[in-house]
Amino acid sequence: MNRKKKNRILVCIDFHEQSLIALHQCYDLARFINAEIDLLYVIESSDIFSGFLSTNLDKVKAEVDARLNQIAKNASEESGLNISYFIETGKTYERIVYKAKEISARFIVMGKNGANKGIKKYLGSNAIHVISESSCPVISVKGEHTIGYKTIILPLDLTKETREKVASAIAFSKYFGSHIHVVSVLTGGILMQKSRIYRKMKRVQTELVSNGVKCSLKLFPKAKADDWEQVLNYSNEINADLIMLMTHREGRIRDYYIGAFANHIINESEIPVLTIIPSRPIDKDETVVEAILDPFNIF
């Protein structure tokens, strides 16, 4: 599997339907960044002791290899993309993060199984661990979705990393022809026009429109429902294809955390969620294009 270095997408596979849906979901993404797809299965002790796979490790690896080989072959024939695979042994999220770093993956794509579907390997804590520790963006997929990203939800808050997220939205929109819905929630009883978040949303709208991106604004009043619930309800109402979030940087350059809002969106959303990892700090006088000429390292 030693190949010339190029763009790679790492897709986490557990042989259940949701991970295969996630694989299909990333075909257009691979074409977007001109990438090859690498499948990854992580063998955990729970796989063996649960009876899901054979009890002998060599037999387990042989069984996994045969299944992955068939999935890769079928997916390659279906998509026309180059698809190969890896098998790792250990703790799921640790091996996902390790392998993504080793192959310099541009994205990690993970299926999230429903509460009563199969082995919940990539649900909840594993997804949060991967997103928190990954050095590349992560897309988590739950349910079955239309291929492509025509309608994108861009939640905003008052953190400093907004420009990077906006640049990513512009990149997606340019390729997929996406309509970006910028959404946020007011705090307290402040008037919309006087709020900092509304002014920020208007600046983002100006940036998007100036780059030829179709854009709508939706600012919710403070309500009894949690902020994340209002955003998810709206996302479902307009049949969104993707929600874009961003982890927040703390002190060190690779010290990230996921807030309560993002945590709920990642775990509760039936819509694919793209979590973007902040890179370098952005100078206050830079425009989006000056700050991030190539947000997904395509060129």
C-alpha positions as a Markdown table, in Angstrom:
| # | Residue | x | y | z |
|---|---|---|---|---|
| 1 | Met | 0.0 | 0.0 | 0.0 |
| 2 | Asn | 3.0 | 2.3 | -0.4 |
| 3 | Arg | 1.8 | 5.0 | -2.8 |
| 4 | Lys | 2.8 | 8.3 | -4.0 |
| 5 | Lys | 1.7 | 11.0 | -1.5 |
| 6 | Lys | -1.5 | 12.7 | -2.5 |
| 7 | Asn | -4.8 | 13.8 | -1.0 |
| 8 | Arg | -6.4 | 11.1 | 1.2 |
| 9 | Ile | -9.7 | 10.6 | 2.9 |
| 10 | Leu | -9.9 | 8.2 | 5.8 |
| 11 | Val | -13.3 | 6.4 | 6.1 |
| 12 | Cys | -14.0 | 4.4 | 9.3 |
| 13 | Ile | -15.7 | 1.1 | 8.5 |
| 14 | Asp | -17.4 | -1.3 | 11.0 |
| 15 | Phe | -19.3 | -3.4 | 8.4 |
| 16 | His | -22.6 | -2.0 | 9.5 |
| 17 | Glu | -24.9 | -0.1 | 7.2 |
| 18 | Gln | -24.2 | 3.3 | 8.6 |
| 19 | Ser | -20.4 | 3.2 | 7.9 |
| 20 | Leu | -21.2 | 2.1 | 4.3 |
| 21 | Ile | -23.6 | 5.0 | 3.9 |
| 22 | Ala | -20.7 | 7.3 | 5.2 |
| 23 | Leu | -18.5 | 5.7 | 2.5 |
| 24 | His | -21.0 | 6.5 | -0.3 |
| 25 | Gln | -21.4 | 10.0 | 1.2 |
| 26 | Cys | -17.8 | 10.8 | 0.7 |
| 27 | Tyr | -17.5 | 10.0 | -3.1 |
| 28 | Asp | -18.3 | 13.6 | -4.1 |
| 29 | Leu | -16.0 | 14.9 | -1.3 |
| 30 | Ala | -13.1 | 12.8 | -2.8 |
| 31 | Arg | -13.8 | 14.3 | -6.2 |
| 32 | Phe | -13.9 | 17.8 | -4.7 |
| 33 | Ile | -10.4 | 17.6 | -3.3 |
| 34 | Asn | -9.1 | 15.1 | -5.9 |
| 35 | Ala | -8.4 | 12.5 | -3.2 |
| 36 | Glu | -8.1 | 8.7 | -2.8 |
| 37 | Ile | -10.1 | 6.9 | -0.2 |
| 38 | Asp | -8.6 | 4.7 | 2.5 |
| 39 | Leu | -10.9 | 2.5 | 4.6 |
| 40 | Leu | -10.0 | 1.7 | 8.2 |
| 41 | Tyr | -11.2 | -1.1 | 10.4 |
| 42 | Val | -10.1 | -1.1 | 14.0 |
| 43 | Ile | -10.1 | -4.5 | 15.7 |
| 44 | Glu | -11.1 | -4.2 | 19.4 |
| 45 | Ser | -11.2 | -6.9 | 22.0 |
| 46 | Ser | -15.0 | -6.3 | 22.2 |
| 47 | Asp | -15.3 | -7.5 | 18.6 |
| 48 | Ile | -13.7 | -10.9 | 19.5 |
| 49 | Phe | -15.4 | -11.4 | 22.9 |
| 50 | Ser | -18.8 | -10.4 | 21.6 |
| 51 | Gly | -18.7 | -13.1 | 19.0 |
| 52 | Phe | -18.9 | -10.5 | 16.2 |
| 53 | Leu | -15.7 | -12.0 | 14.8 |
| 54 | Ser | -13.7 | -15.2 | 15.3 |
| 55 | Thr | -11.9 | -15.6 | 18.6 |
| 56 | Asn | -8.5 | -16.2 | 17.0 |
| 57 | Leu | -6.7 | -12.9 | 16.1 |
| 58 | Asp | -5.2 | -14.3 | 12.9 |
| 59 | Lys | -8.6 | -15.5 | 11.8 |
| 60 | Val | -10.1 | -12.1 | 12.8 |
| 61 | Lys | -7.6 | -10.3 | 10.6 |
| 62 | Ala | -8.2 | -12.7 | 7.7 |
| 63 | Glu | -11.9 | -12.2 | 8.0 |
| 64 | Val | -11.7 | -8.4 | 8.2 |
| 65 | Asp | -9.2 | -8.3 | 5.3 |
| 66 | Ala | -11.6 | -10.4 | 3.1 |
| 67 | Arg | -14.6 | -8.1 | 3.9 |
| 68 | Leu | -12.6 | -4.9 | 3.4 |
| 69 | Asn | -11.2 | -6.1 | 0.2 |
| 70 | Gln | -14.7 | -6.8 | -1.2 |
| 71 | Ile | -16.0 | -3.4 | 0.0 |
| 72 | Ala | -13.1 | -1.6 | -1.5 |
| 73 | Lys | -13.4 | -3.4 | -4.8 |
| 74 | Asn | -17.2 | -2.7 | -5.0 |
| 75 | Ala | -16.8 | 0.9 | -4.0 |
| 76 | Ser | -14.0 | 1.5 | -6.5 |
| 77 | Glu | -16.1 | 0.0 | -9.3 |
| 78 | Glu | -19.1 | 2.0 | -8.3 |
| 79 | Ser | -17.4 | 5.4 | -7.9 |
| 80 | Gly | -14.4 | 5.2 | -10.2 |
| 81 | Leu | -12.2 | 6.3 | -7.3 |
| 82 | Asn | -9.0 | 4.7 | -6.0 |
| 83 | Ile | -9.9 | 2.9 | -2.8 |
| 84 | Ser | -7.7 | 0.8 | -0.5 |
| 85 | Tyr | -7.8 | -0.2 | 3.2 |
| 86 | Phe | -6.0 | -0.6 | 6.5 |
| 87 | Ile | -6.6 | -2.8 | 9.5 |
| 88 | Glu | -5.5 | -1.6 | 12.9 |
| 89 | Thr | -5.7 | -3.2 | 16.4 |
| 90 | Gly | -6.3 | -1.3 | 19.6 |
| 91 | Lys | -8.6 | 1.4 | 21.0 |
| 92 | Thr | -10.8 | 2.7 | 18.2 |
| 93 | Tyr | -10.5 | 6.5 | 18.4 |
| 94 | Glu | -6.7 | 6.3 | 19.1 |
| 95 | Arg | -6.1 | 4.2 | 16.0 |
| 96 | Ile | -8.3 | 6.4 | 13.8 |
| 97 | Val | -6.4 | 9.6 | 14.9 |
| 98 | Tyr | -3.0 | 7.8 | 14.5 |
| 99 | Lys | -3.8 | 6.5 | 11.0 |
| 100 | Ala | -5.2 | 9.8 | 9.8 |
| 101 | Lys | -2.0 | 11.5 | 10.9 |
| 102 | Glu | 0.2 | 8.8 | 9.4 |
| 103 | Ile | -1.3 | 9.1 | 6.0 |
| 104 | Ser | -1.8 | 12.9 | 6.2 |
| 105 | Ala | -5.6 | 12.5 | 5.7 |
| 106 | Arg | -7.4 | 15.6 | 4.5 |
| 107 | Phe | -10.7 | 14.4 | 6.1 |
| 108 | Ile | -11.9 | 11.7 | 8.4 |
| 109 | Val | -15.4 | 10.4 | 7.6 |
| 110 | Met | -17.2 | 8.4 | 10.3 |
| 111 | Gly | -20.6 | 6.7 | 10.4 |
| 112 | Lys | -22.7 | 7.1 | 13.6 |
| 113 | Asn | -25.0 | 4.2 | 14.3 |
| 114 | Gly | -28.4 | 4.8 | 15.8 |
| 115 | Ala | -29.2 | 3.8 | 19.3 |
| 116 | Asn | -30.4 | 0.3 | 18.4 |
| 117 | Lys | -28.3 | -0.4 | 15.3 |
| 118 | Gly | -25.4 | -2.9 | 15.6 |
| 119 | Ile | -22.2 | -2.2 | 17.3 |
| 120 | Lys | -22.1 | 1.5 | 18.4 |
| 121 | Lys | -18.4 | 1.7 | 17.7 |
| 122 | Tyr | -18.3 | 5.3 | 16.3 |
| 123 | Leu | -21.2 | 6.8 | 18.3 |
| 124 | Gly | -20.8 | 9.3 | 21.0 |
| 125 | Ser | -17.5 | 9.3 | 22.9 |
| 126 | Asn | -15.4 | 7.9 | 20.0 |
| 127 | Ala | -16.6 | 10.6 | 17.6 |
| 128 | Ile | -16.0 | 13.3 | 20.2 |
| 129 | His | -12.5 | 11.9 | 21.0 |
| 130 | Val | -11.6 | 11.8 | 17.3 |
| 131 | Ile | -12.8 | 15.3 | 16.6 |
| 132 | Ser | -11.0 | 16.6 | 19.7 |
| 133 | Glu | -7.7 | 15.0 | 18.8 |
| 134 | Ser | -7.7 | 14.9 | 15.0 |
| 135 | Ser | -5.4 | 17.3 | 13.1 |
| 136 | Cys | -7.8 | 17.3 | 10.1 |
| 137 | Pro | -11.5 | 18.0 | 9.6 |
| 138 | Val | -14.0 | 15.3 | 10.6 |
| 139 | Ile | -17.4 | 14.5 | 8.9 |
| 140 | Ser | -19.8 | 12.4 | 11.0 |
| 141 | Val | -22.7 | 10.9 | 9.2 |
| 142 | Lys | -25.9 | 9.5 | 10.7 |
| 143 | Gly | -28.8 | 8.3 | 8.6 |
| 144 | Glu | -29.1 | 8.2 | 4.8 |
| 145 | His | -28.7 | 11.4 | 2.8 |
| 146 | Thr | -28.7 | 12.9 | -0.7 |
| 147 | Ile | -25.2 | 12.9 | -2.1 |
| 148 | Gly | -23.7 | 16.4 | -2.4 |
| 149 | Tyr | -23.9 | 19.5 | -0.2 |
| 150 | Lys | -26.4 | 21.9 | -1.7 |
| 151 | Thr | -27.7 | 23.4 | 1.6 |
| 152 | Ile | -25.2 | 24.1 | 4.3 |
| 153 | Ile | -25.9 | 25.3 | 7.9 |
| 154 | Leu | -23.2 | 27.6 | 9.3 |
| 155 | Pro | -23.8 | 28.3 | 13.0 |
| 156 | Leu | -22.0 | 31.4 | 14.3 |
| 157 | Asp | -20.9 | 32.5 | 17.7 |
| 158 | Leu | -18.6 | 35.2 | 18.9 |
| 159 | Thr | -15.3 | 33.2 | 18.8 |
| 160 | Lys | -12.4 | 34.4 | 16.7 |
| 161 | Glu | -12.2 | 31.4 | 14.3 |
| 162 | Thr | -15.2 | 32.5 | 12.2 |
| 163 | Arg | -13.2 | 33.5 | 9.2 |
| 164 | Glu | -11.7 | 30.1 | 8.8 |
| 165 | Lys | -15.1 | 28.5 | 9.0 |
| 166 | Val | -16.4 | 31.0 | 6.4 |
| 167 | Ala | -13.5 | 30.2 | 4.1 |
| 168 | Ser | -14.4 | 26.5 | 4.3 |
| 169 | Ala | -18.1 | 27.3 | 3.5 |
| 170 | Ile | -16.9 | 29.3 | 0.5 |
| 171 | Ala | -14.8 | 26.4 | -0.7 |
| 172 | Phe | -17.7 | 24.0 | -0.5 |
| 173 | Ser | -20.1 | 26.4 | -2.1 |
| 174 | Lys | -17.8 | 27.0 | -5.1 |
| 175 | Tyr | -17.6 | 23.3 | -5.8 |
| 176 | Phe | -21.1 | 22.1 | -4.9 |
| 177 | Gly | -23.1 | 25.2 | -5.7 |
| 178 | Ser | -24.2 | 25.4 | -2.0 |
| 179 | His | -26.6 | 27.8 | -0.4 |
| 180 | Ile | -25.2 | 28.8 | 2.9 |
| 181 | His | -27.6 | 29.4 | 5.8 |
| 182 | Val | -25.9 | 31.5 | 8.5 |
| 183 | Val | -27.6 | 30.9 | 11.8 |
| 184 | Ser | -27.2 | 31.9 | 15.4 |
| 185 | Val | -29.2 | 32.6 | 18.6 |
| 186 | Leu | -29.6 | 35.8 | 20.6 |
| 187 | Thr | -28.6 | 35.9 | 24.2 |
| 188 | Gly | -31.1 | 37.5 | 26.6 |
| 189 | Gly | -33.6 | 40.1 | 25.5 |
| 190 | Ile | -31.3 | 42.3 | 23.4 |
| 191 | Leu | -32.7 | 43.7 | 20.2 |
| 192 | Met | -31.5 | 42.0 | 17.1 |
| 193 | Gln | -30.1 | 45.0 | 15.3 |
| 194 | Lys | -28.1 | 46.0 | 18.4 |
| 195 | Ser | -26.6 | 42.6 | 19.0 |
| 196 | Arg | -22.9 | 41.8 | 18.3 |
| 197 | Ile | -23.9 | 38.5 | 16.8 |
| 198 | Tyr | -26.2 | 40.2 | 14.3 |
| 199 | Arg | -23.5 | 42.6 | 13.2 |
| 200 | Lys | -21.1 | 39.6 | 12.8 |
| 201 | Met | -23.7 | 37.7 | 10.8 |
| 202 | Lys | -24.0 | 40.7 | 8.4 |
| 203 | Arg | -20.3 | 40.9 | 8.0 |
| 204 | Val | -20.2 | 37.2 | 7.1 |
| 205 | Gln | -23.1 | 37.6 | 4.7 |
| 206 | Thr | -21.1 | 40.4 | 3.0 |
| 207 | Glu | -18.1 | 38.2 | 2.7 |
| 208 | Leu | -20.0 | 35.3 | 1.3 |
| 209 | Val | -21.9 | 37.4 | -1.2 |
| 210 | Ser | -18.8 | 39.1 | -2.4 |
| 211 | Asn | -17.4 | 35.7 | -3.2 |
| 212 | Gly | -20.4 | 34.7 | -5.2 |
| 213 | Val | -22.1 | 32.5 | -2.6 |
| 214 | Lys | -25.8 | 32.3 | -2.1 |
| 215 | Cys | -26.5 | 33.2 | 1.5 |
| 216 | Ser | -29.4 | 33.5 | 4.0 |
| 217 | Leu | -29.4 | 34.7 | 7.6 |
| 218 | Lys | -31.5 | 33.2 | 10.5 |
| 219 | Leu | -31.2 | 34.7 | 14.0 |
| 220 | Phe | -33.3 | 33.0 | 16.6 |
| 221 | Pro | -34.6 | 34.9 | 19.7 |
| 222 | Lys | -33.6 | 33.4 | 23.0 |
| 223 | Ala | -36.2 | 30.7 | 23.8 |
| 224 | Lys | -36.9 | 27.8 | 26.3 |
| 225 | Ala | -35.4 | 25.4 | 23.8 |
| 226 | Asp | -31.6 | 25.0 | 23.9 |
| 227 | Asp | -29.7 | 26.8 | 21.2 |
| 228 | Trp | -28.6 | 23.5 | 19.6 |
| 229 | Glu | -32.2 | 22.3 | 19.4 |
| 230 | Gln | -33.3 | 25.4 | 17.5 |
| 231 | Val | -30.4 | 25.0 | 15.0 |
| 232 | Leu | -31.2 | 21.3 | 14.5 |
| 233 | Asn | -34.9 | 22.0 | 14.1 |
| 234 | Tyr | -34.2 | 24.6 | 11.5 |
| 235 | Ser | -31.7 | 22.4 | 9.7 |
| 236 | Asn | -34.3 | 19.6 | 9.4 |
| 237 | Glu | -37.0 | 22.1 | 8.4 |
| 238 | Ile | -34.9 | 23.3 | 5.3 |
| 239 | Asn | -33.6 | 19.8 | 4.6 |
| 240 | Ala | -29.9 | 20.8 | 5.1 |
| 241 | Asp | -27.2 | 18.5 | 3.7 |
| 242 | Leu | -24.4 | 19.6 | 6.0 |
| 243 | Ile | -23.8 | 21.4 | 9.3 |
| 244 | Met | -20.4 | 23.1 | 9.7 |
| 245 | Leu | -18.9 | 23.4 | 13.1 |
| 246 | Met | -15.5 | 24.3 | 14.5 |
| 247 | Thr | -13.5 | 23.2 | 17.5 |
| 248 | His | -12.1 | 26.1 | 19.6 |
| 249 | Arg | -8.4 | 26.6 | 20.2 |
| 250 | Glu | -7.2 | 27.1 | 23.7 |
| 251 | Gly | -3.6 | 27.8 | 24.7 |
| 252 | Arg | -1.4 | 25.6 | 22.5 |
| 253 | Ile | -1.7 | 25.3 | 18.8 |
| 254 | Arg | -3.1 | 21.7 | 19.0 |
| 255 | Asp | -5.1 | 22.2 | 22.2 |
| 256 | Tyr | -8.8 | 22.0 | 21.2 |
| 257 | Tyr | -12.0 | 21.6 | 23.0 |
| 258 | Ile | -15.6 | 20.9 | 21.9 |
| 259 | Gly | -18.2 | 23.1 | 23.6 |
| 260 | Ala | -21.7 | 21.9 | 24.8 |
| 261 | Phe | -23.4 | 23.3 | 21.7 |
| 262 | Ala | -21.1 | 21.4 | 19.2 |
| 263 | Asn | -21.2 | 18.3 | 21.4 |
| 264 | His | -25.0 | 18.1 | 21.1 |
| 265 | Ile | -25.0 | 18.9 | 17.4 |
| 266 | Ile | -22.5 | 16.1 | 16.7 |
| 267 | Asn | -24.4 | 13.5 | 18.7 |
| 268 | Glu | -28.0 | 14.4 | 18.0 |
| 269 | Ser | -27.9 | 15.6 | 14.4 |
| 270 | Glu | -29.4 | 13.3 | 11.7 |
| 271 | Ile | -27.7 | 15.6 | 9.2 |
| 272 | Pro | -23.9 | 15.1 | 8.4 |
| 273 | Val | -21.7 | 17.3 | 10.5 |
| 274 | Leu | -18.4 | 18.7 | 9.4 |
| 275 | Thr | -16.1 | 19.7 | 12.3 |
| 276 | Ile | -13.3 | 21.9 | 11.2 |
| 277 | Ile | -10.0 | 22.1 | 13.1 |
| 278 | Pro | -8.6 | 25.7 | 13.6 |
| 279 | Ser | -5.1 | 26.2 | 12.2 |
| 280 | Arg | -3.1 | 29.4 | 12.6 |
| 281 | Pro | -4.3 | 32.6 | 14.2 |
| 282 | Ile | -5.7 | 35.1 | 11.7 |
| 283 | Asp | -4.7 | 38.7 | 11.7 |
| 284 | Lys | -7.5 | 41.1 | 12.3 |
| 285 | Asp | -6.8 | 43.0 | 9.0 |
| 286 | Glu | -6.9 | 39.9 | 6.8 |
| 287 | Thr | -9.8 | 39.1 | 4.5 |
| 288 | Val | -11.1 | 35.5 | 4.3 |
| 289 | Val | -9.2 | 34.9 | 1.0 |
| 290 | Glu | -6.0 | 36.4 | 2.4 |
| 291 | Ala | -6.2 | 34.4 | 5.6 |
| 292 | Ile | -7.0 | 31.0 | 4.0 |
| 293 | Leu | -6.3 | 30.8 | 0.3 |
| 294 | Asp | -6.7 | 27.0 | 0.3 |
| 295 | Pro | -8.7 | 25.8 | 3.4 |
| 296 | Phe | -8.6 | 22.1 | 2.4 |
| 297 | Asn | -5.1 | 22.0 | 1.0 |
| 298 | Ile | -6.4 | 21.1 | -2.4 |
| 299 | Phe | -3.6 | 22.8 | -4.4 |
